[in-house]
Amino acid sequence: MKSLSFGKVMATAAASAMLIGTPVLVAAPAAAAPKTIVAPERLITLDGTQNTRTFDGYTTADHKSISSAVIRSDNLSKLSVGDKTILAKRKVTSVIDLRTSLERAAQPDHAIPGAKSYENDILGATPVTNLIDLDSAYRSFITDRQARAGFASTLRIVTRTVAAGDSVIFHCSAGKDRTGWTSALILTIAGVDRATVERDYLASNTYRHASPNDPLNGVHISWLRASFTTADKVYGSFDNYIRKGLGLSAKEVTALRDAVRVPQRVY
């Protein structure tokens, strides 16, 4: 594999202004990818984003839905005045930015009136090549200490914001990788089945008009599965990763589950 200079990697990352640019390796999954879930009622149509959506209506094993107060998104650097009004009306009071300082400097968020911003840099302590090597990036979500701390902090902010009756929005640059794993964490902890988690993840390809083979704009199911597999390998199980890796107590896990679950909605 041809080595990449630090300057070239940084230039690539800055130019893309996306989460994680072109990967070094793009491997096909051993198992077939599930079909994408695309539900118009989950998409929040904004002028300045492509991938802002809720989990409204996803069903847990005990027949609960995920609250529409939990919102995933791509970066908020191009929000219009109307977009800000829409998000403010949805009672968004917490905005969690999962990007590196480089990405934030290149595309700073537009503030949402009444919302507090949090910076949980997921990849900033990992090798700079993780900005272009998605296989390594997804494994580092599990193995890197700063990444684990960022995800843990994000889950705690989600819990207290939604429990208070407000909405929270978390995002990275494209709303597909760091945001994708955060979404998988929330849905899995809430009790949503893995197939649905994977379909929600793959929906980024539809909303971003991208192919799974387009690593700059799209997602490949093998990447998400790499995070789950690494969690099992390093910690023995997903539950152990949540409790030992992220450091969430049983009480915190229950509080998150209780906050994000609502009576099942009938469409």
Backbone as JSON, one array per atom type, in Angstrom:
{
  "sequence": "MKSLSFGKVMATAAASAMLIGTPVLVAAPAAAAPKTIVAPERLITLDGTQNTRTFDGYTTADHKSISSAVIRSDNLSKLSVGDKTILAKRKVTSVIDLRTSLERAAQPDHAIPGAKSYENDILGATPVTNLIDLDSAYRSFITDRQARAGFASTLRIVTRTVAAGDSVIFHCSAGKDRTGWTSALILTIAGVDRATVERDYLASNTYRHASPNDPLNGVHISWLRASFTTADKVYGSFDNYIRKGLGLSAKEVTALRDAVRVPQRVY",
  "N": [[0.85, -1.2, 0.0], [0.59, 2.18, -0.85], [2.29, 4.73, 0.9], [1.08, 7.58, 2.72], [1.7, 11.03, 2.94], [1.74, 13.24, 5.78], [0.98, 15.86, 5.16], [-0.41, 15.52, 2.74], [-2.55, 13.93, 3.55], [-3.86, 15.66, 5.36], [-4.52, 17.75, 3.66], [-6.29, 16.46, 1.98], [-8.33, 15.85, 3.78], [-9.17, 18.42, 4.57], [-10.03, 19.46, 2.16], [-12.17, 17.86, 1.48], [-13.97, 18.29, 3.54], [-15.7, 16.6, 4.81], [-16.87, 13.91, 6.91], [-14.24, 11.85, 7.23], [-12.53, 11.01, 4.5], [-11.8, 9.51, 1.31], [-11.4, 6.03, 1.63], [-8.62, 3.84, 2.42], [-8.98, 1.12, 2.12], [-11.68, -0.72, 0.82], [-13.78, -3.03, 1.63], [-15.9, -5.7, 0.66], [-18.82, -6.9, 2.39], [-19.18, -10.03, 4.14], [-21.7, -11.06, 4.52], [-24.93, -10.49, 3.07], [-26.09, -7.15, 2.57], [-28.73, -5.52, 4.33], [-31.91, -4.29, 3.1], [-32.46, -0.79, 2.6], [-34.04, 1.38, 4.98], [-36.28, 3.82, 4.29], [-38.14, 6.41, 5.22], [-40.42, 8.88, 4.7], [-41.58, 10.37, 6.78], [-39.66, 10.5, 8.72], [-37.59, 12.08, 7.83], [-36.25, 15.27, 8.24], [-36.79, 18.01, 6.53], [-34.53, 20.27, 5.44], [-33.02, 23.32, 4.27], [-30.25, 23.48, 4.37], [-29.08, 20.98, 4.89], [-28.66, 17.45, 4.13], [-29.15, 15.07, 5.42], [-30.7, 14.96, 7.75], [-32.55, 13.55, 10.21], [-35.03, 11.67, 12.1], [-35.64, 8.96, 14.46], [-38.14, 8.18, 14.63], [-40.78, 5.98, 15.13], [-39.38, 3.59, 14.78], [-39.38, 0.32, 16.02], [-39.15, -1.32, 19.16], [-38.24, -4.42, 20.82], [-40.12, -4.77, 22.79], [-42.3, -3.39, 21.91], [-42.14, -0.54, 21.81], [-41.55, 2.79, 20.57], [-38.98, 4.88, 19.08], [-38.21, 8.04, 20.28], [-39.03, 11.07, 18.57], [-37.6, 13.19, 19.38], [-34.95, 12.72, 19.33], [-32.42, 13.38, 17.16], [-30.56, 12.87, 14.23], [-27.87, 14.07, 12.17], [-26.18, 15.64, 9.34], [-23.48, 18.03, 8.91], [-23.97, 21.35, 10.26], [-23.38, 23.71, 8.99], [-24.5, 25.14, 6.95], [-27.02, 26.02, 7.5], [-30.12, 27.6, 6.93], [-31.99, 30.61, 7.71], [-34.62, 29.83, 7.95], [-34.26, 27.08, 8.43], [-33.13, 27.12, 10.99], [-35.24, 28.11, 12.42], [-37.08, 26.01, 12.14], [-35.76, 23.94, 13.58], [-35.56, 25.11, 16.08], [-38.26, 25.27, 16.73], [-38.75, 22.62, 17.06], [-37.8, 22.26, 19.52], [-35.04, 21.95, 19.95], [-32.44, 21.85, 22.07], [-29.93, 21.01, 22.6], [-26.92, 20.59, 20.87], [-24.74, 18.38, 19.45], [-21.55, 18.12, 18.38], [-19.61, 15.99, 16.58], [-17.24, 16.19, 15.24], [-13.76, 16.69, 14.19], [-11.38, 19.24, 15.22], [-10.3, 20.37, 12.95], [-12.27, 19.93, 10.98], [-14.38, 21.37, 12.11], [-13.35, 23.95, 12.01], [-13.19, 24.33, 9.27], [-15.85, 24.17, 8.44], [-17.81, 25.68, 10.27], [-20.49, 25.23, 12.61], [-23.77, 26.68, 12.27], [-25.38, 28.52, 14.7], [-28.17, 27.37, 16.62], [-31.01, 28.96, 17.71], [-31.38, 29.27, 21.19], [-30.17, 26.86, 21.77], [-27.65, 24.8, 23.26], [-24.26, 24.16, 22.54], [-22.13, 21.31, 22.12], [-18.9, 19.87, 21.99], [-17.71, 16.93, 20.98], [-15.14, 15.46, 20.1], [-14.47, 12.81, 18.12], [-12.5, 11.49, 16.53], [-10.13, 12.84, 16.86], [-7.89, 12.08, 18.39], [-6.89, 9.88, 17.17], [-4.84, 8.21, 14.63], [-4.0, 10.38, 11.9], [-4.53, 9.34, 9.44], [-6.91, 8.04, 9.74], [-8.84, 9.71, 8.87], [-9.17, 9.13, 6.26], [-9.22, 6.44, 6.03], [-11.6, 4.32, 6.35], [-12.11, 1.75, 7.36], [-10.26, 1.47, 9.47], [-11.08, 3.65, 10.98], [-13.67, 2.98, 11.9], [-13.08, 0.81, 13.53], [-11.58, 2.13, 15.42], [-13.5, 3.56, 16.74], [-14.22, 1.89, 18.75], [-11.83, 1.13, 20.0], [-10.28, 3.38, 20.63], [-9.5, 5.61, 23.23], [-10.3, 8.35, 23.51], [-12.33, 8.46, 21.62], [-14.19, 6.68, 22.73], [-14.79, 8.07, 25.06], [-15.99, 10.32, 23.96], [-18.28, 9.26, 22.7], [-19.59, 8.24, 24.97], [-20.08, 10.59, 26.43], [-21.79, 11.84, 24.62], [-24.04, 10.12, 24.65], [-24.9, 10.52, 27.26], [-25.61, 13.23, 27.2], [-27.71, 13.11, 25.35], [-29.52, 11.6, 26.87], [-30.14, 13.27, 29.16], [-31.13, 15.55, 27.91], [-33.41, 14.73, 26.38], [-34.88, 13.55, 28.4], [-35.57, 15.78, 29.79], [-37.54, 16.82, 28.28], [-36.9, 18.07, 25.93], [-35.35, 18.42, 22.64], [-32.59, 16.81, 20.97], [-29.79, 17.14, 18.84], [-27.38, 15.4, 17.08], [-24.32, 15.27, 15.28], [-21.96, 14.79, 12.55], [-19.78, 15.35, 9.9], [-20.76, 14.41, 7.35], [-22.86, 13.07, 8.38], [-22.98, 10.3, 8.59], [-21.05, 8.39, 9.44], [-19.5, 8.69, 12.1], [-21.79, 9.74, 13.22], [-23.45, 7.71, 12.37], [-22.57, 5.47, 13.88], [-23.11, 6.41, 16.47], [-25.89, 6.55, 16.29], [-26.45, 3.83, 15.95], [-25.66, 2.91, 18.45], [-27.58, 4.16, 20.17], [-30.02, 3.11, 19.19], [-29.62, 0.35, 19.51], [-29.2, 0.08, 22.3], [-31.7, 0.91, 23.09], [-33.24, -1.22, 22.33], [-33.86, -1.93, 19.73], [-33.91, -4.08, 16.9], [-31.05, -5.64, 15.27], [-31.13, -5.79, 12.45], [-32.82, -3.67, 11.73], [-31.33, -1.55, 12.76], [-29.14, -1.67, 11.01], [-30.39, -1.11, 8.58], [-31.28, 1.49, 9.01], [-28.81, 2.76, 9.18], [-27.82, 2.38, 6.56], [-29.58, 3.99, 5.19], [-28.47, 6.47, 4.83], [-27.22, 6.42, 2.38], [-29.3, 6.74, 0.58], [-30.45, 9.25, 1.32], [-28.27, 10.87, 0.91], [-27.86, 10.52, -1.71], [-26.04, 8.59, -2.69], [-23.75, 5.91, -3.47], [-23.02, 2.69, -2.0], [-20.44, 2.15, -2.66], [-19.23, 4.56, -2.77], [-17.21, 6.07, -0.87], [-16.8, 8.65, 0.11], [-19.26, 9.93, 0.22], [-21.15, 7.97, 0.77], [-22.2, 4.96, 2.62], [-20.99, 1.79, 3.73], [-22.06, -1.43, 4.54], [-20.24, -3.13, 5.72], [-18.55, -1.55, 7.23], [-20.02, -0.62, 9.49], [-20.59, -3.08, 10.63], [-18.02, -3.83, 11.29], [-17.47, -2.27, 13.53], [-19.28, -3.34, 15.44], [-18.3, -5.97, 15.5], [-15.68, -5.56, 16.42], [-16.24, -4.55, 18.96], [-17.31, -6.83, 20.18], [-15.07, -8.48, 20.03], [-13.07, -7.14, 21.53], [-14.29, -6.52, 23.98], [-15.93, -8.64, 24.59], [-18.69, -8.6, 24.38], [-21.47, -6.61, 23.18], [-22.85, -5.36, 25.26], [-20.91, -5.38, 27.3], [-19.07, -3.65, 26.13], [-20.52, -1.25, 26.22], [-20.74, -0.9, 29.01], [-18.15, -1.33, 30.13], [-16.35, -0.32, 28.23], [-17.42, 2.21, 27.39], [-18.13, 3.07, 29.87], [-20.64, 3.44, 30.98], [-23.0, 3.23, 33.53], [-25.27, 0.73, 34.87], [-27.53, 2.05, 35.7], [-27.39, 4.4, 34.17], [-27.66, 3.37, 31.6], [-30.26, 2.37, 31.72], [-31.6, 4.77, 32.15], [-31.13, 6.12, 29.73], [-32.44, 4.41, 27.95], [-35.06, 4.62, 28.91], [-35.52, 7.31, 28.42], [-35.49, 7.67, 25.62], [-37.44, 6.05, 24.55], [-40.82, 5.69, 23.53], [-44.44, 5.29, 23.62], [-45.61, 3.01, 21.13], [-45.94, 4.21, 17.85], [-48.51, 4.38, 15.45], [-48.5, 4.1, 12.03]],
  "CA": [[0.0, 0.0, 0.0], [1.38, 3.4, -0.95], [2.19, 5.55, 2.09], [0.55, 8.92, 2.51], [2.33, 12.03, 3.78], [0.83, 13.95, 6.66], [0.43, 17.01, 4.46], [-1.4, 15.09, 1.76], [-3.75, 13.49, 4.27], [-4.55, 16.83, 5.9], [-5.1, 18.48, 2.54], [-7.45, 15.7, 1.53], [-9.4, 16.01, 4.77], [-9.68, 19.77, 4.52], [-10.72, 19.67, 0.89], [-13.45, 17.14, 1.46], [-14.84, 18.86, 4.57], [-16.65, 15.56, 5.15], [-16.27, 12.93, 7.8], [-13.47, 10.75, 6.7], [-12.57, 11.01, 3.05], [-11.7, 8.25, 0.6], [-10.69, 5.05, 2.44], [-7.56, 3.07, 1.81], [-9.54, -0.17, 1.8], [-13.13, -0.84, 0.77], [-14.01, -4.46, 1.53], [-17.3, -6.12, 0.62], [-19.17, -7.7, 3.56], [-19.4, -11.45, 3.88], [-23.14, -11.26, 4.47], [-25.64, -9.5, 2.25], [-26.58, -5.98, 3.29], [-30.19, -5.42, 4.33], [-32.46, -3.17, 2.34], [-32.53, 0.47, 3.33], [-35.31, 1.94, 5.45], [-36.45, 5.23, 3.96], [-39.5, 6.79, 5.59], [-40.5, 10.34, 4.59], [-41.95, 11.02, 8.03], [-38.48, 10.63, 9.57], [-36.71, 13.1, 7.28], [-36.51, 16.68, 8.54], [-36.34, 18.69, 5.32], [-33.88, 21.55, 5.7], [-32.31, 23.86, 3.12], [-28.81, 23.38, 4.5], [-28.58, 19.63, 5.17], [-29.25, 16.36, 3.36], [-29.27, 13.82, 6.16], [-31.24, 15.24, 9.07], [-33.71, 12.66, 10.37], [-35.32, 11.11, 13.4], [-35.85, 7.51, 14.54], [-39.56, 8.07, 14.97], [-41.49, 4.82, 14.61], [-38.64, 2.33, 14.89], [-40.02, -0.43, 17.09], [-38.3, -2.16, 20.0], [-38.76, -5.77, 21.04], [-41.3, -4.7, 23.67], [-43.33, -2.57, 21.26], [-41.99, 0.89, 22.01], [-40.94, 3.5, 19.45], [-37.92, 5.81, 19.46], [-38.72, 9.41, 20.3], [-38.61, 11.99, 17.5], [-36.76, 14.21, 19.99], [-33.56, 12.35, 19.04], [-32.23, 13.74, 15.76], [-29.22, 12.7, 13.67], [-27.72, 15.02, 11.07], [-24.88, 16.02, 8.83], [-23.04, 19.25, 9.57], [-24.96, 22.43, 10.32], [-22.69, 24.93, 8.58], [-25.23, 25.84, 5.88], [-28.41, 26.2, 7.9], [-30.77, 28.86, 6.6], [-32.8, 31.17, 8.79], [-35.78, 28.96, 8.08], [-33.82, 25.84, 9.07], [-32.96, 27.37, 12.42], [-36.59, 28.24, 12.99], [-37.64, 24.66, 12.21], [-35.12, 23.2, 14.66], [-35.95, 25.74, 17.34], [-39.64, 24.87, 17.0], [-38.7, 21.23, 17.52], [-37.25, 22.33, 20.88], [-33.65, 21.51, 20.0], [-31.7, 22.63, 23.06], [-28.56, 20.48, 22.66], [-26.31, 20.24, 19.59], [-23.5, 17.67, 19.74], [-20.69, 18.09, 17.19], [-18.67, 14.88, 16.73], [-16.15, 16.38, 14.29], [-12.46, 17.15, 14.66], [-11.21, 20.7, 15.19], [-10.05, 20.72, 11.54], [-13.56, 19.99, 10.3], [-15.16, 22.48, 12.67], [-12.78, 25.2, 11.5], [-13.51, 24.45, 7.85], [-17.3, 24.35, 8.28], [-18.4, 25.88, 11.61], [-21.95, 25.16, 12.73], [-24.59, 27.84, 12.54], [-26.04, 28.33, 16.0], [-29.62, 27.25, 16.67], [-31.46, 29.79, 18.83], [-31.78, 28.58, 22.4], [-29.5, 25.56, 21.91], [-26.28, 24.76, 23.74], [-23.42, 23.31, 21.68], [-21.13, 20.48, 22.76], [-17.92, 19.34, 21.05], [-17.19, 15.62, 21.36], [-14.26, 15.07, 18.99], [-14.33, 11.36, 18.15], [-11.31, 10.96, 15.86], [-9.0, 13.75, 16.99], [-6.72, 11.45, 19.02], [-6.48, 8.71, 16.38], [-3.94, 8.59, 13.53], [-4.64, 11.26, 10.94], [-4.97, 8.53, 8.31], [-8.29, 7.61, 9.96], [-9.73, 10.6, 8.13], [-9.39, 8.6, 4.92], [-9.27, 4.98, 6.11], [-12.82, 4.06, 7.1], [-12.0, 0.49, 8.09], [-9.58, 1.77, 10.72], [-11.87, 4.61, 11.75], [-14.77, 2.3, 12.58], [-12.51, 0.03, 14.63], [-11.13, 3.05, 16.47], [-14.66, 3.95, 17.54], [-14.25, 0.97, 19.88], [-10.54, 0.95, 20.68], [-9.64, 4.64, 21.03], [-10.03, 6.13, 24.5], [-11.03, 9.61, 23.31], [-13.56, 8.15, 20.9], [-15.13, 6.1, 23.69], [-15.24, 9.15, 25.96], [-16.89, 11.17, 23.19], [-19.57, 8.58, 22.55], [-20.22, 8.17, 26.29], [-20.59, 11.92, 26.73], [-22.93, 12.07, 23.73], [-25.2, 9.37, 25.15], [-25.37, 11.17, 28.49], [-26.3, 14.47, 26.8], [-28.99, 12.68, 24.78], [-30.4, 11.18, 27.97], [-30.66, 14.35, 29.99], [-31.89, 16.5, 27.08], [-34.71, 14.17, 26.05], [-35.6, 13.35, 29.67], [-36.08, 17.1, 30.21], [-38.64, 17.21, 27.4], [-36.38, 18.82, 24.79], [-34.78, 17.62, 21.55], [-31.13, 16.85, 20.82], [-29.31, 16.82, 17.51], [-25.96, 15.07, 17.04], [-23.91, 15.26, 13.87], [-20.56, 14.9, 12.18], [-19.73, 16.15, 8.68], [-21.73, 13.88, 6.38], [-23.97, 12.47, 9.11], [-23.09, 8.91, 8.18], [-20.08, 7.48, 10.05], [-19.56, 8.91, 13.55], [-23.23, 9.85, 13.51], [-24.02, 6.39, 12.15], [-22.29, 4.61, 15.03], [-23.89, 6.94, 17.59], [-27.27, 6.11, 16.07], [-26.49, 2.4, 16.23], [-25.61, 2.77, 19.9], [-28.86, 4.53, 20.76], [-31.06, 2.16, 18.78], [-29.35, -0.96, 20.11], [-29.48, 0.18, 23.73], [-33.15, 1.05, 23.25], [-33.88, -2.51, 22.09], [-34.21, -2.1, 18.32], [-33.16, -5.21, 16.38], [-29.87, -5.31, 14.49], [-31.46, -5.57, 11.04], [-33.34, -2.31, 11.62], [-30.18, -0.67, 12.97], [-28.36, -1.65, 9.78], [-31.14, -0.42, 7.52], [-31.22, 2.93, 9.29], [-27.45, 3.17, 8.82], [-27.72, 2.41, 5.1], [-30.44, 5.03, 4.64], [-27.64, 7.62, 4.45], [-26.95, 6.34, 0.94], [-30.46, 7.3, -0.13], [-30.6, 10.67, 1.6], [-27.12, 11.59, 0.36], [-27.81, 10.19, -3.14], [-24.72, 8.0, -2.83], [-23.6, 4.47, -3.6], [-22.17, 2.09, -0.97], [-19.06, 2.16, -3.16], [-18.77, 5.95, -2.77], [-16.88, 6.25, 0.54], [-16.86, 10.04, 0.53], [-20.64, 10.34, 0.47], [-22.01, 6.86, 1.15], [-21.78, 4.05, 3.68], [-20.92, 0.37, 3.37], [-22.48, -2.15, 5.74], [-19.08, -3.76, 6.36], [-17.96, -0.64, 8.21], [-20.8, -0.69, 10.73], [-20.39, -4.42, 11.2], [-16.68, -3.87, 11.86], [-17.56, -1.72, 14.89], [-19.93, -4.34, 16.3], [-17.39, -7.11, 15.64], [-14.57, -5.13, 17.27], [-16.77, -4.47, 20.32], [-17.39, -8.21, 20.67], [-13.72, -9.03, 20.15], [-12.3, -6.46, 22.58], [-14.99, -6.51, 25.27], [-16.67, -9.88, 24.8], [-20.09, -8.41, 23.99], [-21.86, -5.21, 23.04], [-23.18, -4.86, 26.6], [-19.66, -5.1, 28.0], [-18.51, -2.44, 25.53], [-21.24, -0.11, 26.77], [-20.49, -0.72, 30.44], [-16.72, -1.26, 30.43], [-15.68, 0.54, 27.26], [-17.94, 3.58, 27.5], [-18.23, 3.43, 31.28], [-22.01, 3.75, 31.4], [-23.51, 2.35, 34.58], [-26.57, 0.13, 34.57], [-28.52, 3.11, 35.91], [-27.34, 5.31, 33.03], [-28.23, 2.65, 30.45], [-31.72, 2.36, 31.91], [-32.1, 6.15, 31.98], [-31.13, 6.39, 28.29], [-33.52, 3.61, 27.35], [-36.35, 5.2, 29.3], [-35.68, 8.65, 27.84], [-35.67, 7.69, 24.16], [-38.52, 5.17, 24.13], [-42.16, 6.22, 23.71], [-45.45, 4.34, 23.14], [-45.51, 2.75, 19.7], [-46.76, 5.05, 16.96], [-49.1, 3.65, 14.34], [-48.45, 4.92, 10.81]],
  "C": [[0.88, 1.25, 0.0], [1.2, 4.25, 0.29], [1.71, 6.94, 1.74], [1.27, 9.87, 3.44], [1.29, 12.71, 4.63], [0.17, 15.11, 5.94], [-0.63, 16.63, 3.46], [-2.69, 14.66, 2.43], [-4.54, 14.69, 4.78], [-5.2, 17.64, 4.78], [-6.35, 17.78, 2.03], [-8.62, 15.9, 2.48], [-10.01, 17.4, 4.69], [-10.49, 20.02, 3.26], [-12.08, 19.02, 0.88], [-14.45, 17.78, 2.39], [-15.97, 17.89, 4.92], [-16.05, 14.76, 6.3], [-15.47, 12.01, 6.93], [-13.58, 10.68, 5.2], [-12.45, 9.62, 2.45], [-10.9, 7.24, 1.42], [-9.57, 4.38, 1.68], [-8.1, 1.73, 1.34], [-11.05, -0.1, 1.79], [-13.45, -2.31, 0.55], [-15.5, -4.76, 1.5], [-17.62, -6.99, 1.82], [-19.37, -9.16, 3.16], [-20.88, -11.74, 3.73], [-23.78, -10.16, 3.63], [-26.13, -8.35, 3.11], [-28.1, -5.94, 3.25], [-30.65, -4.26, 3.47], [-32.59, -1.95, 3.23], [-33.95, 0.78, 3.79], [-35.32, 3.42, 5.07], [-37.9, 5.59, 4.22], [-39.59, 8.31, 5.57], [-40.81, 11.03, 5.91], [-40.76, 11.19, 8.97], [-37.54, 11.74, 9.09], [-37.17, 14.48, 7.72], [-35.93, 17.47, 7.37], [-35.83, 20.08, 5.65], [-33.16, 22.01, 4.44], [-30.83, 23.52, 3.16], [-28.24, 22.02, 4.82], [-29.27, 18.62, 4.26], [-29.74, 15.22, 4.24], [-29.74, 14.05, 7.59], [-32.53, 14.45, 9.25], [-33.84, 12.15, 11.79], [-35.38, 9.58, 13.32], [-37.31, 7.21, 14.84], [-40.18, 6.82, 14.32], [-40.71, 3.53, 14.61], [-39.13, 1.6, 16.14], [-39.02, -1.31, 17.85], [-38.97, -3.52, 20.2], [-40.0, -5.77, 21.92], [-42.29, -3.64, 23.2], [-43.34, -1.1, 21.68], [-41.41, 1.48, 20.72], [-39.83, 4.41, 19.98], [-38.43, 7.24, 19.28], [-38.18, 10.25, 19.14], [-37.8, 13.16, 18.06], [-35.28, 13.92, 19.79], [-33.34, 12.5, 17.54], [-30.77, 13.53, 15.36], [-29.09, 13.6, 12.45], [-26.31, 15.02, 10.51], [-24.55, 17.4, 9.39], [-24.03, 20.41, 9.35], [-24.37, 23.76, 9.87], [-23.46, 25.74, 7.54], [-26.7, 26.04, 6.23], [-28.93, 27.58, 7.47], [-31.5, 29.38, 7.82], [-34.02, 30.3, 9.04], [-35.44, 27.64, 8.75], [-33.71, 26.02, 10.58], [-34.31, 27.49, 13.11], [-37.23, 26.87, 13.15], [-37.07, 23.89, 13.4], [-35.45, 23.8, 16.02], [-37.37, 25.36, 17.72], [-39.73, 23.41, 17.46], [-38.07, 21.12, 18.91], [-35.86, 21.71, 20.98], [-32.89, 22.41, 20.96], [-30.27, 22.14, 23.23], [-28.11, 20.1, 21.26], [-24.95, 19.63, 19.89], [-22.72, 17.51, 18.44], [-19.61, 17.03, 17.41], [-17.42, 15.04, 15.88], [-14.84, 16.76, 14.97], [-12.4, 18.68, 14.59], [-10.96, 21.18, 13.76], [-11.37, 20.89, 10.8], [-14.41, 21.15, 10.8], [-14.66, 23.82, 12.16], [-13.15, 25.42, 10.04], [-14.99, 24.75, 7.62], [-17.96, 24.51, 9.66], [-19.92, 25.83, 11.57], [-22.56, 26.55, 12.81], [-25.37, 27.56, 13.83], [-27.55, 28.24, 15.84], [-30.09, 28.04, 17.88], [-31.91, 28.94, 20.01], [-31.09, 27.26, 22.66], [-28.07, 25.73, 22.41], [-25.49, 23.78, 22.89], [-22.37, 22.57, 22.5], [-20.19, 19.94, 21.68], [-17.35, 18.03, 21.61], [-16.39, 15.05, 20.19], [-13.97, 13.57, 19.08], [-12.98, 10.89, 17.6], [-10.04, 11.78, 16.08], [-7.75, 13.14, 17.59], [-6.23, 10.23, 18.26], [-5.53, 9.15, 15.28], [-4.68, 9.4, 12.47], [-5.14, 10.49, 9.72], [-6.39, 8.01, 8.5], [-9.29, 8.52, 9.26], [-9.99, 10.1, 6.71], [-9.5, 7.08, 4.91], [-10.45, 4.57, 6.99], [-12.77, 2.76, 7.87], [-11.35, 0.72, 9.45], [-10.4, 2.69, 11.6], [-12.97, 3.91, 12.54], [-14.26, 1.39, 13.71], [-12.08, 0.94, 15.78], [-12.29, 3.59, 17.29], [-14.71, 3.12, 18.82], [-12.96, 1.03, 20.68], [-9.92, 2.24, 21.2], [-10.31, 5.24, 22.27], [-10.83, 7.4, 24.32], [-12.33, 9.37, 22.58], [-14.6, 7.59, 21.87], [-15.66, 7.17, 24.63], [-16.23, 10.06, 25.25], [-18.26, 10.55, 23.0], [-20.31, 8.51, 23.88], [-20.83, 9.52, 26.66], [-21.83, 12.23, 25.89], [-24.18, 11.37, 24.24], [-25.76, 10.01, 26.42], [-26.11, 12.47, 28.18], [-27.66, 14.15, 26.19], [-29.97, 12.35, 25.89], [-30.99, 12.37, 28.7], [-31.47, 15.36, 29.19], [-33.3, 15.98, 26.82], [-35.54, 13.95, 27.32], [-36.2, 14.66, 30.16], [-37.21, 17.59, 29.31], [-38.21, 18.01, 26.18], [-35.84, 17.86, 23.73], [-33.28, 17.83, 21.47], [-30.79, 16.48, 19.39], [-27.81, 16.53, 17.61], [-25.55, 14.88, 15.59], [-22.4, 15.19, 13.75], [-20.51, 15.75, 10.92], [-20.76, 15.71, 7.66], [-22.92, 13.22, 7.06], [-24.11, 10.98, 8.86], [-22.2, 7.95, 8.95], [-20.05, 7.62, 11.58], [-21.0, 9.03, 14.01], [-23.9, 8.48, 13.35], [-23.79, 5.46, 13.32], [-23.03, 5.1, 16.27], [-25.35, 6.49, 17.49], [-27.42, 4.63, 16.39], [-26.45, 2.13, 17.73], [-26.97, 3.03, 20.53], [-29.93, 3.51, 20.44], [-30.86, 0.8, 19.44], [-29.64, -0.95, 21.6], [-30.98, 0.25, 23.98], [-33.89, -0.26, 23.0], [-34.37, -2.72, 20.67], [-33.34, -3.22, 17.74], [-32.06, -4.78, 15.42], [-30.2, -5.03, 13.02], [-32.0, -4.16, 10.82], [-32.23, -1.29, 11.81], [-29.36, -0.55, 11.68], [-29.09, -0.92, 8.66], [-31.17, 1.09, 7.75], [-29.86, 3.49, 8.89], [-27.33, 3.34, 7.3], [-28.59, 3.48, 4.46], [-29.66, 6.28, 4.26], [-27.33, 7.61, 2.96], [-28.08, 6.95, 0.12], [-30.54, 8.81, 0.08], [-29.45, 11.5, 1.03], [-26.92, 11.28, -1.13], [-26.46, 9.57, -3.49], [-24.8, 6.48, -2.96], [-22.8, 3.94, -2.4], [-20.7, 2.07, -1.36], [-18.5, 3.57, -3.3], [-18.44, 6.32, -1.33], [-16.93, 7.7, 1.02], [-18.27, 10.43, 0.94], [-21.53, 9.23, 1.02], [-21.47, 6.04, 2.3], [-21.84, 2.61, 3.16], [-21.21, -0.42, 4.65], [-21.31, -2.81, 6.46], [-18.45, -2.87, 7.41], [-18.71, -0.7, 9.54], [-20.58, -2.04, 11.42], [-19.0, -4.55, 11.82], [-16.67, -3.32, 13.28], [-18.18, -2.73, 15.85], [-18.99, -5.53, 16.54], [-16.22, -6.77, 16.56], [-15.02, -5.03, 18.73], [-16.83, -5.86, 20.94], [-16.0, -8.78, 20.94], [-12.97, -8.44, 21.34], [-12.95, -6.62, 23.95], [-15.82, -7.76, 25.56], [-18.12, -9.82, 24.4], [-20.35, -6.93, 23.83], [-22.17, -4.61, 24.41], [-21.92, -4.52, 27.39], [-18.98, -3.85, 27.44], [-19.2, -1.2, 26.1], [-20.85, 0.16, 28.21], [-19.01, -0.54, 30.76], [-15.99, -0.3, 29.49], [-16.11, 2.0, 27.38], [-18.09, 4.03, 28.94], [-19.62, 3.83, 31.74], [-22.47, 2.74, 32.45], [-24.85, 1.76, 34.16], [-27.68, 1.17, 34.73], [-28.56, 4.07, 34.72], [-27.92, 4.65, 31.78], [-29.75, 2.64, 30.54], [-32.3, 3.75, 31.68], [-32.15, 6.53, 30.5], [-32.28, 5.66, 27.62], [-34.88, 4.22, 27.67], [-36.6, 6.54, 28.62], [-36.07, 8.6, 26.37], [-36.83, 6.84, 23.67], [-39.88, 5.79, 24.47], [-43.16, 5.16, 23.26], [-45.41, 4.21, 21.63], [-46.48, 3.61, 18.91], [-47.26, 4.21, 15.8], [-49.12, 4.55, 13.12], [-49.61, 4.56, 9.89]]
}
